[in-house]
């Protein structure tokens, strides 16, 4: 909005220009990049349609979260690989890390 302008006048002017704005009752908005997430809790979100082109405007304070590149490997996963391949826990864990947490691939790799 333009400072000092009457909101009704602004809405009227936008309508004449073919601009439609709609408020969206959003609870959370998440923007993911390769290595992090920007999480907006309780944001103000507006959808703007200008001559068929839709854009979204987000107002709020984001919380930055890094994305883990390491897969989550549980003791249960390690035990499953150990039971299926008869290798040490260390070798099973290493195989799971190399297979990015894929248990079946880790087992097949160790059996080769």
Rosetta blueprint (number, residue, H / E / L):
1 X L
2 X L
3 X L
4 X L
5 X L
6 X L
7 X H
8 X H
9 X H
10 X H
11 X H
12 X H
13 X H
14 X H
15 X H
16 X H
17 X L
18 X L
19 X E
20 X E
21 X E
22 X E
23 X E
24 X E
25 X L
26 X L
27 X L
28 X E
29 X E
30 X E
31 X E
32 X E
33 X L
34 X L
35 X L
36 X E
37 X E
38 X E
39 X E
40 X E
41 X E
42 X L
43 X L
44 X E
45 X E
46 X E
47 X E
48 X E
49 X E
50 X E
51 X L
52 X L
53 X E
54 X E
55 X E
56 X E
57 X E
58 X E
59 X E
60 X L
61 X L
62 X E
63 X E
64 X E
65 X E
66 X E
67 X L
68 X L
69 X L
70 X L
71 X L
72 X L
73 X L
74 X L
75 X H
76 X H
77 X H
78 X H
79 X H
80 X H
81 X H
82 X H
83 X H
84 X H
85 X H
86 X L
87 X L
88 X L
89 X H
90 X H
91 X H
92 X H
93 X H
94 X H
95 X H
96 X H
97 X H
98 X H
99 X L
100 X L
101 X L
102 X L
103 X H
104 X H
105 X H
106 X H
107 X H
108 X H
109 X H
110 X H
111 X H
112 X L
